[in-house]
Amino acid sequence: MQIAQIDLTRYSNQFSSYTELRLHENRVQSIALLNGDVIANTRDTSGGVSARVFDQGAWGFSSSADLANPSIEATIKAATSNAGFLARRTGDPAATLPRSAGNRNSDFSSNKQPLSQEEKIAFLRRIDQYITKNCPDLVSRQVSMNCLDMEKMLRTSEGASGYNITTRALLRVALTTRNDQGEPIELSEGFGHRGQFEDVFPTTDEAEIVVDKLYRQLLDKKQAVKPVSGYHDVVLASDLAGILAHEAIGHTTEGDIVRAGSIAGDHVGQQVASDLVTMVDFAHTYEGETLPVPVYLDDEGVESQDTVLIDRGILQSFMHNKDSAQFFGAELTGNARAFSYSDEPLVRMRNTAILPGQDKFEDMIAAIDDGYLLMRPTNGQADSTSEFMFGVQMGYEIKDGKLGRATTDTTISGIAFDMLKEIDMLSDEMVWSCAGMCGKKQPMPVGMGGPAVKTKVFIGGE
């Protein structure tokens, strides 16, 4: 049975305590070509029902892949029983949650006729053919596609209700060649937008632009030099600055992580960044434009609000679910999200960004006598102290205010709050990306954005 055909109001009389009833289905399509050969072609659909119940400070949860009426009733009953069991042993009769009765619907599915898997493979082959024609001397090339549709319906005992379909279509291109020493060098880029494939990629034009840029940088990298290890002036391109802000700063300001001891908990109202820096977790819209991952109603039935994390350098607030908002006595922000029907909602970012400044990118480069332009992040990690380390697969020397030779793969590391304090220029461009998946206990599509950033970081090298 399809989610949209099920009436959740019929189950309201079974809610004896605060209850969230959610129907949830994820639909994933993946295709990959390696050197023109199809190496992956999959479609996966997973979905079901979950119920979460709050009773005297204790949560009970249950889920089932069966959407038949008896299964939904049994799921509610099991979650209620689980909450009651825990409440009798560890519960607090005085415990409460903030109330919310949001009602929002959103559907970002396409009105166009969906392409078949064969048609999508043909689309990827056209990109692959463009690469073979325009990018000689490659050792290998890979073109892949990943599409995700998340469909949810929610009903709570407080009267909150919503139905939404969030969509995302992504492509990734990876090119590999060899340098003069015969060593393989690779560059890759993922790109795409909110929406289904038919709307996001009507032509191969965007992919061809990405291929051209990627190949030019790959040729530069054939003659790359190792960066000098140490603390340097740098310009972080928007893609690297965005993921750094997400991982090293965003996670430290999620209410559940703050409650568990994040460094951000001790710095509310204090200067944690240059006064040029304002950082916001946006719910769904920025300057009239719908963002990569729009969240109008979260998975606890809270209407989502923009959350200003840092305002002109001062740490202002955190992202919350109902639990953390109650603990901190804060306003609800609508950040509770679950990836699968069998997952409980956690505090998750939506579209997190440092706001742009007023500087031109060229002026930021010109302002550095001896440093680096860094771009294209790879793997990385950050912890609740805001300490980070990230791989960088592309960069350039900056000498006397001008770009020089490309640099080999390297790493950057430091303390994010220290790095923020060193920011003295922000570009005037706002660049958004939705190619990432956040991995906090469960995967989750997120949006990241921001300008290029001039600051100081420690670079690994020789």
C-alpha positions in Angstrom: 0.0 0.0 0.0 1.3 3.5 -0.8 1.9 5.9 2.0 -0.2 8.7 0.6 -3.3 6.4 0.7 -3.1 5.7 4.4 -5.2 7.8 6.8 -3.2 8.3 10.0 -6.0 10.1 11.9 -7.8 6.8 12.4 -5.1 5.8 14.9 -5.3 8.9 17.1 -7.5 7.1 19.6 -4.7 4.7 20.3 -2.4 7.4 21.6 -2.3 7.2 25.4 0.8 9.3 25.9 2.8 11.7 23.7 3.1 9.7 20.5 4.7 10.2 17.1 3.4 7.9 14.3 5.5 8.1 11.1 5.2 6.3 7.7 8.5 6.5 5.8 9.8 5.2 2.5 13.2 5.7 0.9 13.7 5.0 -2.8 17.3 4.9 -4.1 18.6 4.5 -7.7 22.3 4.0 -8.4 24.2 3.6 -11.7 28.0 3.6 -12.2 30.1 3.4 -15.4 33.8 2.6 -15.2 35.7 3.2 -18.5 32.4 3.0 -20.3 31.3 -0.3 -18.7 28.3 -0.5 -16.4 29.6 -1.7 -13.0 26.5 -0.9 -10.9 22.8 -0.6 -11.7 20.6 -0.9 -8.6 17.2 0.2 -7.4 16.2 -0.2 -3.8 13.0 0.6 -1.9 12.7 0.3 1.9 9.9 1.6 4.0 7.6 1.0 6.9 6.0 2.5 10.0 7.4 3.6 13.3 5.9 4.8 16.5 7.7 6.7 19.3 6.1 7.3 22.7 7.2 9.5 25.6 6.1 8.5 29.1 7.3 10.1 32.3 10.7 11.0 30.8 11.2 7.6 29.0 11.0 7.0 25.3 9.7 3.8 23.7 10.2 3.0 20.0 9.0 0.4 17.6 8.9 -0.1 13.9 7.7 -2.5 11.2 8.1 -2.9 7.5 4.4 -3.9 7.2 2.0 -1.1 6.5 -1.1 -3.1 6.9 -3.6 -1.8 9.5 -2.9 -4.6 12.1 0.8 -3.9 11.9 0.4 -0.2 12.4 -1.7 -0.8 15.5 0.7 -3.4 16.8 3.6 -0.9 16.3 1.8 1.8 18.4 1.1 -0.7 21.1 4.7 -2.0 21.2 6.1 1.5 21.5 3.6 2.4 24.2 4.5 -0.7 26.1 8.3 -0.1 25.7 7.9 3.5 27.0 5.8 2.3 30.0 8.3 -0.4 30.9 11.2 2.1 31.0 9.1 4.7 32.8 8.4 2.3 35.6 12.1 1.8 36.2 13.8 5.0 35.3 11.0 7.5 34.6 10.4 10.9 36.1 6.7 11.7 36.6 7.4 15.4 36.3 9.2 15.1 33.0 7.6 17.0 30.1 8.3 18.0 26.5 7.7 21.3 24.6 4.4 21.1 22.7 4.1 21.6 19.0 1.4 21.0 16.5 2.9 21.9 13.2 1.1 21.2 9.9 3.1 21.5 6.7 3.1 19.5 3.5 5.8 19.6 0.7 6.3 17.6 -2.4 9.4 18.0 -4.6 8.8 15.1 -6.9 8.8 15.7 -10.7 5.8 16.3 -12.9 7.8 14.9 -15.9 7.6 11.4 -17.2 10.3 9.5 -15.3 13.3 8.2 -17.3 13.9 4.4 -17.4 17.1 2.9 -16.1 18.1 2.3 -19.7 17.6 6.0 -20.5 19.6 7.0 -17.5 22.5 4.7 -18.5 22.4 6.3 -22.0 22.6 9.7 -20.3 25.7 8.6 -18.4 27.2 7.1 -21.6 26.9 10.5 -23.3 28.9 12.1 -20.4 31.5 9.3 -20.7 31.8 9.8 -24.5 32.3 13.5 -23.8 35.2 12.6 -21.5 36.9 10.3 -24.0 36.6 12.9 -26.7 37.9 15.9 -24.6 40.2 14.4 -22.0 43.1 12.4 -23.6 45.7 10.4 -21.7 43.4 9.3 -18.9 44.2 6.0 -17.1 40.5 5.6 -16.0 37.3 7.5 -15.9 34.2 6.9 -13.8 30.7 8.4 -14.1 28.0 7.6 -11.5 24.5 8.6 -10.6 22.7 8.4 -7.2 19.1 9.5 -6.7 17.2 9.5 -3.4 13.5 10.1 -2.7 12.4 10.3 0.9 8.6 10.1 1.4 7.2 10.7 4.9 3.8 11.0 6.6 3.6 12.1 10.2 0.9 12.3 12.9 1.4 13.1 16.6 -0.8 13.1 19.6 -0.6 16.9 19.8 -2.2 17.2 16.4 0.9 17.8 14.3 0.6 16.4 10.8 2.6 16.5 7.6 3.3 14.8 4.3 6.5 15.4 2.4 8.6 14.0 -0.5 12.2 15.2 -0.4 14.2 14.5 -3.5 17.8 14.7 -4.6 19.7 13.7 -7.8 23.5 13.6 -7.9 26.2 12.8 -10.4 29.9 12.1 -9.7 32.8 12.2 -12.1 36.2 10.8 -11.3 39.2 11.2 -13.6 42.6 9.5 -13.2 45.9 10.1 -15.1 49.6 9.6 -14.3 52.2 12.2 -13.6 55.7 12.3 -15.1 56.9 9.7 -12.4 54.2 7.3 -13.5 52.2 7.8 -10.3 48.4 7.8 -10.6 46.7 11.1 -9.7 42.9 11.5 -9.4 40.4 14.3 -9.1 36.6 13.8 -8.5 33.6 16.0 -8.0 30.0 15.3 -7.0 27.3 17.7 -8.1 23.5 17.9 -8.3 20.5 19.5 -6.8 17.2 19.1 -5.0 14.8 17.4 -7.3 14.4 14.2 -9.3 16.7 13.3 -12.1 14.4 14.5 -14.9 14.3 18.0 -13.4 17.9 18.3 -12.2 19.6 17.0 -15.4 17.6 17.9 -18.4 20.8 17.9 -20.5 24.5 17.0 -20.0 25.5 20.6 -20.1 26.3 20.9 -16.3 28.3 17.7 -16.4 30.4 18.8 -19.3 31.3 22.1 -17.5 32.3 20.0 -14.5 34.4 17.6 -16.7 36.2 20.5 -18.4 37.1 22.2 -15.0 38.1 18.9 -13.5 40.4 17.9 -16.4 42.1 21.3 -16.4 42.9 21.0 -12.7 44.0 17.4 -13.3 46.6 18.5 -15.8 47.8 21.1 -13.4 48.2 18.4 -10.8 50.5 16.4 -13.0 53.2 19.0 -12.2 52.1 19.4 -8.6 54.6 20.1 -5.8 54.3 19.2 -2.2 53.2 22.0 0.1 55.5 23.2 2.9 54.3 21.8 6.2 53.3 24.4 8.7 50.9 27.1 9.7 50.0 29.2 6.6 47.7 31.9 5.3 45.1 30.2 3.1 42.1 30.8 1.0 39.6 27.9 1.5 37.4 27.5 -1.5 33.6 27.4 -0.7 33.4 23.6 -1.0 36.1 23.1 1.6 34.9 25.9 3.8 31.4 24.5 3.7 32.2 21.0 4.8 34.6 22.3 7.4 31.8 24.5 8.9 29.5 21.5 8.8 31.8 18.9 10.4 33.9 21.0 12.8 31.4 23.7 13.9 27.9 22.5 13.0 28.1 19.2 14.9 29.4 20.9 18.0 26.3 23.1 18.1 23.7 20.2 17.8 21.8 20.2 21.1 22.3 16.5 21.9 26.0 16.7 21.3 26.2 19.9 23.4 24.3 18.1 26.2 26.9 15.2 25.9 29.8 17.7 26.5 30.6 19.5 23.3 33.0 22.5 23.7 30.2 24.8 22.4 28.3 24.4 25.6 30.8 26.5 27.5 30.9 29.4 25.0 27.4 30.7 24.5 27.5 34.5 24.4 31.3 34.4 23.9 33.4 35.4 20.9 34.3 32.2 19.0 35.0 33.7 15.6 35.9 36.8 13.8 33.2 39.4 13.8 32.9 38.8 10.1 31.4 35.4 10.7 27.7 34.7 10.9 26.7 31.0 10.6 23.1 29.8 10.2 21.4 26.5 9.9 18.6 27.3 7.5 15.4 25.4 7.5 14.3 25.6 3.9 14.8 29.0 2.2 17.6 31.6 1.7 16.9 34.9 0.1 13.7 33.6 -1.5 15.4 30.5 -2.9 14.4 27.0 -1.8 17.5 25.3 -0.4 19.1 21.9 -1.3 17.5 20.1 1.7 14.3 21.9 2.6 12.7 20.9 5.9 9.4 22.5 6.6 8.2 20.1 9.3 10.6 17.9 11.2 10.0 14.3 12.4 8.7 15.4 15.7 6.0 17.6 14.2 7.8 20.9 14.8 7.7 23.5 12.1 11.3 24.2 11.2 12.9 27.6 11.9 16.2 29.1 10.8 18.8 28.8 13.7 21.5 31.4 14.0 24.4 29.6 15.5 27.1 32.3 15.4 26.2 36.0 14.9 29.1 38.3 14.0 31.5 36.1 15.9 29.4 35.5 19.0 28.1 32.0 19.7 24.3 32.4 20.0 22.3 29.2 20.1 22.1 25.5 19.2 20.0 23.2 17.0 17.4 21.2 19.0 15.0 18.4 19.1 12.3 18.3 21.8 14.5 16.6 24.3 17.4 19.1 24.1 15.1 22.1 23.9 13.5 21.0 27.1 16.9 20.4 28.8 18.3 23.8 27.8 15.0 25.7 28.1 15.3 26.8 24.5 12.9 27.4 21.7 12.2 24.5 19.3 14.1 24.7 16.0 12.7 21.8 14.0 16.0 19.8 13.6 14.8 16.3 14.5 15.2 14.1 11.5 15.3 10.3 10.9 16.8 8.7 7.8 14.8 5.4 7.8 11.5 4.2 9.2 13.5 2.1 11.6 15.5 5.1 12.9 14.5 7.4 15.7 14.8 11.2 15.0 18.1 12.8 16.0 19.2 16.4 16.0 20.5 16.9 12.5 21.6 19.9 10.4 19.5 20.9 7.4 21.3 23.6 5.3 24.2 25.0 7.2 26.3 27.9 6.0 28.6 30.8 6.8 27.1 33.9 5.3 29.0 35.6 2.5 31.0 38.8 3.1 31.9 41.6 0.8 35.3 40.6 -0.6 36.1 39.6 -4.2 37.8 36.3 -4.6 40.6 37.8 -6.6 41.3 40.3 -3.8 41.5 37.5 -1.3 44.2 35.8 -3.4 46.0 39.1 -3.9 46.1 39.7 -0.1 48.4 36.7 0.5 52.1 37.0 -0.1 53.0 33.3 0.7 50.3 30.8 1.2 47.8 28.4 -0.5 44.5 28.2 -2.2 42.9 24.9 -1.0 39.9 23.2 -2.6 38.2 19.8 -3.2 38.0 18.1 0.2 38.2 14.4 0.5 37.8 12.4 3.8 38.0 14.1 7.1 36.9 14.0 10.7 36.1 16.4 13.6 35.1 15.9 17.2 33.2 17.6 19.9 36.2 19.8 20.8 36.0 21.3 17.3 39.4 19.8 16.5 39.5 18.7 12.8 41.6 17.0 10.1 40.6 17.0 6.5 42.1 15.7 3.3 42.5 18.1 0.4 42.9 16.8 -3.2 43.5 20.0 -5.0 45.3 23.3 -4.2 47.6 25.9 -5.6 50.5 27.9 -4.2 49.9 31.6 -3.7 53.1 33.7 -4.2 53.1 37.5 -4.1 49.3 37.6 -4.5 49.2 35.3 -7.5 48.3 31.7 -8.1 51.3 29.4 -8.7 51.9 25.7 -9.1 49.3 23.1 -8.1 49.9 21.1 -4.9 49.8 17.4 -4.2 47.2 15.8 -1.9 47.6 17.1 1.6 45.8 17.5 4.9 44.7 20.5 7.0 44.1 20.4 10.7 43.4 22.6 13.7 40.8 23.8 16.1 37.8 25.1 14.3 37.0 27.9 16.7 40.6 29.1 16.5 40.4 28.9 12.7 37.2 31.0 12.7 38.9 33.7 14.8 41.6 34.1 12.1 39.1 34.8 9.3 39.8 38.3 7.9 38.1 38.1 4.5 34.9 36.4 3.1 34.0 36.3 -0.5 30.8 37.8 -1.7 29.6 34.6 -3.4 27.2 32.2 -1.7 27.7 28.7 -3.1 25.3 25.8 -2.1 26.0 22.1 -2.3 23.8 19.0 -1.6 26.2 16.3 -2.7 27.1 15.2 0.9 25.6 12.7 3.3 26.1 13.3 7.0 27.0 10.2 9.0 25.9 10.9 12.5 24.8 7.4 13.7 22.6 7.2 10.6 23.1 8.7 7.1 21.3 11.9 6.2 21.2 14.2 3.2 22.3 17.7 4.1 22.9 21.0 2.4 26.0 23.0 2.9 26.9 26.5 1.7 29.0 29.5 2.1 31.7 31.8 0.6 35.4 31.3 0.1 37.3 32.0 3.4 40.7 33.6 4.0 42.2 32.4 7.3 45.1 30.4 8.7 45.4 26.6 9.1 48.1 24.0 9.6 49.0 22.2 6.4 50.7 18.8 6.2 53.6 18.6 3.7 57.3 18.5 3.7 
